[in-house]
Amino acid sequence: MPHEHHIRGYDSRESICLHKRCAWGNAVRLTDVSHPLFIPPPPPLVPGARVPSPVENYLFDLQGFLVLRSALSAEEVAACNSAVDAIPRDLPRLGWHGHVQREDHPEHRGISYQQIYELEPFSKLIDHPNYINYVARFVGGQDTFDYHHGPFYIDENFFNLRGPGESIPLHGGGHDICKRTQFRYHNGRFACGQLNVLIAYTNIGPGSGGTMVIPGSHKSNMSHPAYYEADKAKEWAETGGGSAEGMPGAIEVHLNAGDAIIFADATAHGSARRTDAGDRRTSVFRYGASWGNSRWGYRASDELLERLEPLARKIVEPQNFRRAPGAPARY
């Protein structure tokens, strides 16, 4: 009769009995005891809000991204588009519209408005119930120092418009050792350094300049060979204008207005070049650990913080900064 060793085998649906064969040939049965072999998935951050299914967990781990259909309603899309339409189209690079600033990047990448969550329709997207539990699951950090200040932090949020001929080159990949953008799955839990929620505000199909990704590239051990092609770096310059089209392994993701693609920043991503008339409209909210910092040095306005509910406020400004009595504030 083979010896039995009793350990806990965790399954997200129920505790189950698992079997394997140890090195010396005896059968080992994994059953319930006091110490878990795997950390169970955390409970939803927002009870009652949409949660990733087991298949979605699998596909996110496999691909590095998920597409969520109808993440926003038609009414939410319309409100966000109206708020963006109120920003003067001739706002110069680094110009301000209230607390929103146009980013200083080359025109061939379109127009980007940083701190878009300062506009009221977008502030409702900070902890939107159709994806906030996805963010919590894939950023991870529950029961660790990553939750010291709150569940997570938005280190960048912007709205992007791209017209005909505009695009962004492919960038990123699992080969990059940057801690901020890493993908990790350890002991039963995800731990993404940065998770992006990209939402479409127009239909994005062939010719629309859709987001492109390389499925599975978040786990790549090698740089994409195309990154080393001559003059590749010039695509990012003022006179550049590269796209992700033609990159081996890259696929274009088509979205309807209101759909979202959630992806680990470690997943190689870029866009196709837009050939259609009009604008491709998207927003991107980047989530990471609560101890992170703003990519560009922005701080949420007092007006925004005052109107947010507690969870959204904690995501936008998780840390309470300290200074000695009488010391002047630096911001």
Sequence and secondary structure as in RCSB ss.txt:
>XXXX:A:sequence
MPHEHHIRGYDSRESICLHKRCAWGNAVRLTDVSHPLFIPPPPPLVPGARVPSPVENYLFDLQGFLVLRSALSAE
EVAACNSAVDAIPRDLPRLGWHGHVQREDHPEHRGISYQQIYELEPFSKLIDHPNYINYVARFVGGQDTFDYHHG
PFYIDENFFNLRGPGESIPLHGGGHDICKRTQFRYHNGRFACGQLNVLIAYTNIGPGSGGTMVIPGSHKSNMSHP
AYYEADKAKEWAETGGGSAEGMPGAIEVHLNAGDAIIFADATAHGSARRTDAGDRRTSVFRYGASWGNSRWGYRA
SDELLERLEPLARKIVEPQNFRRAPGAPARY
>XXXX:A:secstr
       B   SSS   EEEE TTS EEEE   SSBSS      SSTTS    HHHHHHHHHHSEEEETTSS HH
HHHHHHHHHHTS TT  TT EETTEEE    GGG EEEE GGGSHHHHTTTT TTTHHHHHHHH  TTSGGGSSS
S EEEEEEEEEE TT     B  TT   STT   EETTEE  S EEEEEESS B TTS  EEE TTGGG SS  G
GGGSTTGGGGGSTT    STT TT EE  B TT EEEEETTS EEE    SSS EEEEEEEEE TT   SS    
 HHHHHHS HHHHHHH        TT     
